[in-house]
Amino acid sequence: MGRAVAFLCLGLLLGAGGCVGSEEDAQPPPEPGTLSQEVLTANGLSTNGLSTNGLSTNGLSTNGLSTNGLSTNGLAATSFTAWFNGNASVTYSDMVMKYVVACALPAGQTRVWTNPTTGVTYTWPGRLGLATAWAQGAAATVAEQQRLSACLAAHVNKLGVSVPISVRGRDSTGGAIPMASNEAADYPEKEACFFGNLFTTEGIFVGNDRVLRRDESTTRGCALSARGTGEDTGCAPLQHVGQCATLCTRDATHTFWERCVINGISYQPITTQLRSQDIYSCGDGTCQVTESCGTGKTYDSCASDCSTCGSTRK
């Protein structure tokens, strides 16, 4: 399917037509033959910015978003079914929709869709409420396009490792995404700013909000790297643009990046922070997936954690 068609189908799901949209009401236990997605959350929180990342980079690169993709006619229904069943697997399609709905709709709202081909019902809960008007059937505003694009980018993990993240920024009401009382303390490590527009050809960008030492590494490698900034992190279509501070402006409370400007265009970004334990150090006694054997004390040559190359790995 072409880029314009691939997510024209989202209108079917995020709007009213062809789906059962339950708002504010609890979902019954799944019936046999159905699949129900868990709410994107950490520690059972339902009204703050904590999410679990895990969207593959293909979730950004192989699907075009449409600003007026909220059609509820039969063509949209056919297009959505064709897109959902036409990817490499329905598991992939389900994953993409999980993140799209979680970013677009607020907590307490869900979208439910039954695949007419298989009879399987999928339930996708809202989470952050970044594009609520678009989700209800209106054409996406530029701000909604930017927020949704940034949110999807923030949830990418190229290693397929799920890491809890604190998502910060502004929602569709213009207010700050709510934070739990302990969120700032539990997620003290600055990570990145994500911004851009997947609805257009403007691109999607990520910047470092801190610099890792040479002994540090993280599975969130699309944003943080010990190799420096501006390099190719292998996360296309995400483009690494260096330090957030060179392109972005903080909000009045200095809690998140309020605005980022690149190529003369101003964007509403998403800011992320991590737990301390999700940034690894050579010398902590564990050979992490991001570390390599060697003779040094850096993440890519960590003798103390991963042994010397050629010897038995710890």
TAVEN-V739830 format. One record per pair of residues at least 24 apart in sequence whose C-alpha atoms are under 10 Angstrom apart, sorted by the first residue. I is the first residue (numbers start at 1). GAP is how many residues later the second one is. Records with the same first field share a line. If there is no record, write none. Layout:
# TAVEN-V739830
I: GAP, GAP
This chain:
# TAVEN-V739830
1: 61, 62, 63, 78, 81, 82, 85, 86
2: 60, 61, 62, 81
3: 58, 59, 60, 61, 62, 63, 196
4: 59, 60, 61, 62, 63, 64, 65, 195
5: 58, 59, 60, 61, 64, 71, 74, 75, 78
6: 56, 57, 58, 59, 60, 63, 73, 74, 76, 77, 78
7: 56, 57, 58, 59, 60, 61, 62, 63, 69, 72, 73, 76, 77, 192
8: 55, 56, 57, 58, 59, 60, 61, 62, 63, 67, 68, 69, 71, 72, 75
9: 56, 57, 60, 61, 62, 63, 66, 67, 68, 69, 70, 71, 72, 73, 74, 75
10: 55, 56, 58, 59, 60, 61, 62, 66, 67, 69, 70, 73, 87, 90, 91, 124, 125
11: 54, 55, 56, 57, 58, 59, 60, 61, 62, 65, 66, 69, 123, 124, 125, 126, 127, 128
12: 57, 58, 59, 60, 61, 62, 63, 64, 65, 66, 67, 68, 69, 101, 123, 125
13: 56, 57, 58, 59, 63, 64, 67, 84, 88, 98, 99, 100, 111, 122, 123, 124
14: 55, 56, 57, 58, 83, 86, 87, 90, 91, 96, 97, 98, 99, 118, 119, 120, 121, 122, 123
15: 54, 55, 56, 57, 96, 118, 119, 120, 121, 122, 123
16: 54, 55, 56, 95, 119, 120, 121
17: 53, 54, 55, 56, 57, 59, 60, 120
18: 54, 55, 56, 58, 59, 60, 62, 94, 95, 96
19: 53, 58, 92, 93, 94, 95
20: 90, 91, 92, 93, 94, 103
21: 88, 89, 90, 91, 92, 102, 103, 104, 115
22: 86, 87, 88, 89, 90, 101, 103
23: 82, 83, 84, 85, 86, 87, 88, 102, 103
24: 82, 83, 84, 85, 86
25: 83, 84, 85
26: 82, 83, 84
27: 83, 85, 96, 98
30: 91, 92, 93
31: 89, 90
32: 88, 89
33: 85, 86, 87, 88
34: 80, 81, 85, 86, 87, 88, 89
35: 59, 79, 85, 86, 87, 88, 89
36: 76, 84, 85, 86, 87, 88, 89
37: 57, 58, 61, 85, 86, 87, 88
38: 60, 85, 86, 87
39: 59, 63, 68, 69, 71, 84, 85, 86, 87, 88
40: 58, 59, 62, 63, 67, 84, 85, 86, 87, 88, 124
41: 61, 86, 123, 124, 125
42: 121, 122, 123, 124
43: 121
45: 134, 135
46: 60, 61, 62, 80, 81, 82, 132, 134
47: 59, 60, 61, 80, 81, 130, 131, 132, 133
48: 59, 79, 80, 118, 119, 120, 128, 129, 130, 131, 132, 133, 135
49: 78, 79, 116, 117, 118, 119, 120, 127, 128, 129, 130, 131, 134, 223
50: 77, 78, 114, 115, 116, 117, 118, 127, 128, 129, 130, 133, 137, 222, 223, 224
51: 48, 51, 52, 76, 77, 103, 104, 111, 112, 113, 114, 115, 116
52: 47, 102, 103, 104, 105, 109, 110, 111, 112, 113, 114, 115
53: 46, 99, 100, 101, 102, 103, 104, 107, 108, 109, 110, 111, 112, 167
54: 41, 42, 45, 100, 101, 102, 103, 104, 105, 106, 107, 108, 109, 110, 166
55: 37, 40, 41, 43, 44, 97, 98, 99, 100, 101, 102, 103, 104, 105, 106, 107
56: 36, 39, 40, 96, 97, 99, 100, 101, 102, 103, 104, 105, 179
57: 95, 96, 98, 99, 100, 101, 102, 103, 165, 177, 178, 179, 180, 181
58: 34, 38, 98, 100, 177, 178, 179
59: 33, 34, 36, 37, 38, 40, 41, 93, 94, 96, 97, 178
60: 36, 89, 92, 93, 96, 138, 144, 175, 176, 177, 178
61: 137, 174, 175, 176, 177
62: 25, 175
63: 33, 135, 136
64: 134, 135, 136, 137
65: 80, 84, 132, 133, 134, 135
66: 73, 74, 79, 132, 133, 134
67: 67, 71, 72, 73, 74, 75, 77, 78, 132, 133
68: 66, 69, 70, 71, 72, 73
69: 65, 66, 68, 69, 70, 71
70: 64, 65, 66, 67, 68, 69, 70
71: 66, 67, 68
72: 65
78: 38
80: 35
81: 32, 33, 34, 35, 36
82: 35
84: 31
85: 30, 32, 33
90: 25
94: 28, 29, 30
95: 29
96: 56
97: 25, 26, 27, 28
98: 24, 25, 26, 27, 28, 29
99: 25, 26, 27, 28, 49, 52, 53, 54, 56, 57
100: 24, 25, 26, 27, 31, 35, 48, 49, 51, 52
101: 24, 25, 26, 27, 28, 29, 30, 31, 34, 47
102: 24, 25, 26, 27, 28, 46, 49, 50
103: 24, 25, 26, 27, 28, 29, 44, 45, 46, 47, 48, 49, 52, 68
104: 24, 25, 26, 27, 28, 29, 30, 31, 32, 40, 41, 43, 44, 45, 47, 48, 67, 68
105: 24, 25, 26, 27, 28, 29, 30, 31, 66, 67
106: 24, 25, 26, 29, 65, 66
111: 24
128: 39, 40, 41, 42, 43, 44, 49, 50
129: 41, 42, 43, 44, 48
130: 39, 40, 41, 42, 43, 44, 47
131: 40, 41, 42
132: 39, 40, 41
133: 39
140: 59
142: 55, 57, 125, 126
143: 28, 29, 54, 123, 124, 125, 126
144: 27, 28, 53, 124
145: 51, 52, 53, 54, 55, 122, 123
146: 48, 49, 50, 51, 52, 53, 54, 58, 120, 121, 122, 123, 124
147: 24, 25, 47, 48, 49, 50, 120, 121, 122, 123
148: 47, 48, 49, 50, 51, 120, 121, 122
149: 45, 46, 47, 48, 49, 50, 54, 55, 56, 119, 120, 121
150: 43, 44, 45, 46, 47, 48, 54, 55, 56, 117, 118, 119, 120, 121
151: 43, 44, 45, 118, 119, 120, 121
152: 42, 43, 46, 52, 118
153: 40, 41, 42, 43, 45, 51, 52, 53, 69, 70, 82, 84, 85, 117
154: 38, 39, 40, 41, 51, 52, 66, 68, 69, 84, 115, 116, 117, 118
155: 39, 65, 117
156: 64, 65, 66, 67, 79, 82
157: 62, 63, 64, 65, 66, 78
158: 61, 62, 63, 64, 75, 76, 77, 78
159: 60, 61, 62, 63, 130, 131
160: 59, 60
161: 58, 59, 128
162: 57, 58
163: 55, 56, 57, 111, 112, 115
164: 109, 110, 111, 114
165: 24, 26, 55, 106, 107, 108, 109, 110, 113
166: 24, 25, 105, 106, 107, 108, 109
167: 89, 103, 104, 105, 106, 107
168: 25, 87, 88, 89, 90, 101, 102, 103, 104, 105
169: 24, 82, 86, 87, 88, 89, 90, 99, 100, 101, 102, 103
170: 81, 86, 87, 88, 98, 99, 100, 101
171: 99
176: 75, 79, 80, 82
183: 90, 92
184: 71, 89, 90, 91
185: 90
186: 87, 88, 89, 90, 91
187: 85, 86, 87, 88, 89, 90, 91
188: 85, 86, 87, 88
189: 83, 84, 85, 86, 87, 88, 89, 90
190: 34, 66, 81, 82, 83, 84, 85, 86
191: 29, 32, 33, 53, 80, 81, 82, 83, 84, 88
192: 28, 30, 31, 32, 50, 51, 52, 64, 65, 77, 78, 79, 80, 81, 82
193: 30, 48, 50, 51, 52, 54, 55, 63, 64, 65, 66, 67, 75, 76, 77, 78, 79, 80
194: 29, 44, 45, 46, 50, 63, 66, 73, 74, 75, 76, 77, 78
195: 43, 44, 53, 64, 65, 66, 67, 71, 72, 73, 74, 75, 76
196: 42, 43, 64, 65, 66, 69, 70, 71, 72, 73, 74
197: 70, 71
198: 39
202: 60, 61, 63
203: 34, 35, 36
204: 32, 33, 34, 35, 36
205: 31, 32, 33, 34, 35, 36, 37, 55, 57, 64
206: 24, 32, 33, 34, 35, 36, 37, 38, 63, 64, 65
207: 31, 32, 33, 34, 35, 36, 37, 38, 39, 40, 41, 53, 64
208: 32, 33, 34, 35, 36, 37
209: 33, 34, 35, 36, 48, 62, 63, 64
210: 32, 33, 34, 35
211: 31, 32
212: 67, 68, 69
213: 68, 85, 86
214: 67, 68, 83, 84, 85, 86, 87
215: 65, 66, 67, 68, 76, 81, 82, 83, 84, 85, 86, 87
216: 63, 64, 65, 66, 67, 74, 75, 81, 82, 83, 84
217: 61, 62, 63, 64, 65, 71, 72, 73, 74, 81, 82, 83
218: 56, 59, 60, 61, 62, 63, 70, 71, 72, 73, 81
219: 59, 60, 61, 69, 70, 71
220: 54, 58, 59, 70
221: 69
223: 49
224: 55
226: 72, 73, 74
244: 27
281: 24
282: 24
285: 29
286: 28
287: 26, 27
